[in-house]
Amino acid sequence: MLPGIEQPEVKKESSVRIGMPDGRIAKLVDGPNGKRVEISMPNGSALGAIDLKRPSTQNDGWTYKLVQDGKRVKFVVIDGKGGGNSWVYDFNGRLIEKYTVDGAKKDVVRKDVNIVPKGGVKAGAEGVTPSEGENPMLLAAGGGMASAGAAGLGFALLRRHRAGDGG
């Protein structure tokens, strides 16, 4: 090599294969054209590829994404069928993060059930009459008091006392 003449460094392609939680294979490739992931079945049949220009694909309820995190690129696998658990890999093939959806925290809303409360809104306020000179004021209460009334509504009776009323 002649002094003063530098050869440009040629970046070679490197790759690593990982077995994903869904049983499929991901080949994480880092090369001169950037990072990409080739996704295939265990028998070798190709399912697709993603790169930073097309960073996401889905197959059979699973989502595969490339995410740029500063200079790092991460490969994310999301289980859309199983509730959203996800795994994050670096391009060395190491599992660097795992997110598990806690099934106990899910709110289940049943839309096929109609609940018709019995009784009226006054539930529990029958026969309450203010004393002479007092103006009752009903205030709709939320949260903990909401369950106090038969209809799911709670009311707090607030009395305003006039000055010099003695109480």
C-alpha positions as CSV (number, residue, x, y, z in Angstrom):
1,M,0.0,0.0,0.0
2,L,1.3,3.4,-0.9
3,P,1.7,6.0,1.9
4,G,-1.1,8.6,1.9
5,I,-3.5,6.4,0.0
6,E,-6.2,4.8,2.2
7,Q,-8.4,2.1,1.2
8,P,-12.1,2.6,2.0
9,E,-13.3,0.1,4.6
10,V,-15.8,-2.3,3.1
11,K,-18.6,-3.2,5.4
12,K,-19.5,-6.8,5.2
13,E,-22.8,-8.3,5.9
14,S,-23.3,-10.2,9.2
15,S,-26.3,-12.0,10.3
16,V,-27.7,-14.0,13.3
17,R,-30.6,-16.4,13.5
18,I,-33.1,-16.5,16.4
19,G,-36.0,-18.7,17.2
20,M,-38.9,-16.4,18.0
21,P,-41.6,-17.2,20.7
22,D,-44.1,-17.9,17.9
23,G,-41.9,-20.8,16.6
24,R,-40.8,-18.9,13.5
25,I,-37.2,-18.0,12.6
26,A,-35.8,-14.5,12.3
27,K,-32.6,-13.7,10.5
28,L,-31.2,-10.4,11.7
29,V,-29.0,-9.0,9.0
30,D,-26.7,-6.0,9.3
31,G,-25.0,-5.1,6.0
32,P,-23.9,-2.3,3.7
33,N,-27.6,-1.6,2.8
34,G,-28.6,-1.3,6.5
35,K,-30.4,-3.5,8.9
36,R,-33.2,-5.9,7.9
37,V,-34.9,-8.9,9.3
38,E,-36.0,-11.9,7.2
39,I,-38.8,-13.9,8.8
40,S,-39.4,-17.5,7.9
41,M,-41.2,-20.7,9.0
42,P,-39.1,-23.4,10.7
43,N,-39.1,-25.4,7.5
44,G,-37.4,-22.5,5.7
45,S,-40.3,-21.0,3.7
46,A,-40.0,-17.2,3.7
47,L,-42.8,-15.1,5.3
48,G,-41.4,-11.7,4.6
49,A,-38.8,-9.2,5.4
50,I,-38.7,-5.8,7.1
51,D,-36.1,-3.0,7.1
52,L,-36.1,0.7,8.2
53,K,-38.0,1.7,5.1
54,R,-40.7,-0.9,5.6
55,P,-40.3,-1.4,9.4
56,S,-43.4,-3.5,10.2
57,T,-45.3,-6.6,9.0
58,Q,-47.9,-8.9,10.4
59,N,-48.5,-12.6,10.1
60,D,-51.1,-14.8,11.7
61,G,-51.8,-12.3,14.6
62,W,-48.1,-11.6,15.3
63,T,-46.5,-8.2,14.5
64,Y,-42.8,-7.8,13.7
65,K,-41.2,-4.3,13.9
66,L,-37.8,-2.6,13.5
67,V,-37.5,0.3,15.9
68,Q,-34.8,2.9,15.7
69,D,-33.7,3.9,19.2
70,G,-31.0,6.6,18.7
71,K,-28.3,4.8,16.8
72,R,-29.5,1.3,17.9
73,V,-32.0,-0.7,15.9
74,K,-34.2,-3.1,17.8
75,F,-36.3,-6.0,16.5
76,V,-39.7,-6.2,18.3
77,V,-42.0,-9.3,18.2
78,I,-45.6,-8.7,19.5
79,D,-48.1,-11.5,20.2
80,G,-51.4,-10.0,19.0
81,K,-53.2,-13.2,19.5
82,G,-52.1,-13.8,23.1
83,G,-52.9,-10.4,24.5
84,G,-49.9,-8.3,23.5
85,N,-46.9,-9.8,25.1
86,S,-43.7,-8.6,23.4
87,W,-40.0,-9.5,23.0
88,V,-37.3,-7.1,22.0
89,Y,-34.0,-8.3,20.5
90,D,-30.8,-6.5,19.6
91,F,-29.0,-7.2,16.3
92,N,-26.6,-9.6,18.1
93,G,-29.7,-11.8,18.6
94,R,-29.9,-11.2,22.4
95,L,-33.3,-10.8,24.1
96,I,-32.9,-7.4,25.7
97,E,-36.4,-6.6,26.9
98,K,-39.6,-8.6,27.5
99,Y,-43.1,-7.2,28.2
100,T,-45.8,-9.4,29.7
101,V,-49.4,-8.2,29.8
102,D,-50.9,-9.0,33.2
103,G,-54.2,-10.7,32.6
104,A,-55.6,-9.8,36.0
105,K,-55.5,-6.1,35.1
106,K,-57.7,-6.4,32.0
107,D,-61.1,-4.8,32.3
108,V,-63.7,-7.0,30.7
109,V,-66.8,-5.2,29.5
110,R,-69.8,-7.3,28.7
111,K,-72.1,-5.4,26.3
112,D,-74.8,-8.2,26.2
113,V,-76.0,-7.5,29.8
114,N,-78.6,-4.9,30.5
115,I,-78.9,-3.9,34.2
116,V,-82.0,-2.1,35.1
117,P,-81.9,-0.6,38.6
118,K,-85.0,-1.0,40.7
119,G,-86.4,2.0,42.6
120,G,-86.0,5.6,41.9
121,V,-83.4,8.3,42.1
122,K,-84.7,9.3,45.6
123,A,-83.5,6.0,47.1
124,G,-82.9,6.7,50.7
125,A,-84.0,10.3,50.7
126,E,-87.7,9.7,51.4
127,G,-89.3,11.8,54.1
128,V,-86.4,14.2,54.4
129,T,-87.7,17.8,54.7
130,P,-85.6,20.8,55.5
131,S,-86.2,22.8,58.6
132,E,-87.7,26.2,58.4
133,G,-85.2,28.6,56.8
134,E,-82.8,26.0,55.5
135,N,-82.2,25.4,51.8
136,P,-81.1,21.9,51.0
137,M,-78.7,21.4,48.2
138,L,-78.2,18.1,46.5
139,L,-74.8,17.3,45.3
140,A,-74.2,14.4,43.0
141,A,-71.3,12.4,44.4
142,G,-68.9,10.3,42.4
143,G,-66.6,7.4,43.1
144,G,-67.2,5.7,46.4
145,M,-70.6,7.2,47.0
146,A,-71.9,6.2,43.6
147,S,-72.4,2.7,44.8
148,A,-74.4,3.8,47.9
149,G,-77.7,4.5,46.1
150,A,-79.9,1.7,44.8
151,A,-79.8,3.2,41.3
152,G,-76.0,3.6,41.4
153,L,-76.3,7.2,42.3
154,G,-75.4,8.7,45.6
155,F,-76.4,12.0,46.9
156,A,-75.1,14.0,49.8
157,L,-77.4,16.3,51.5
158,L,-75.7,19.5,52.4
159,R,-77.3,22.0,54.6
160,R,-76.4,25.6,54.6
161,H,-76.7,27.2,58.0
162,R,-77.5,30.8,58.3
163,A,-75.2,32.9,60.3
164,G,-76.2,33.0,64.0
165,D,-78.3,29.8,63.5
166,G,-76.4,28.2,66.3
167,G,-75.2,25.2,64.5
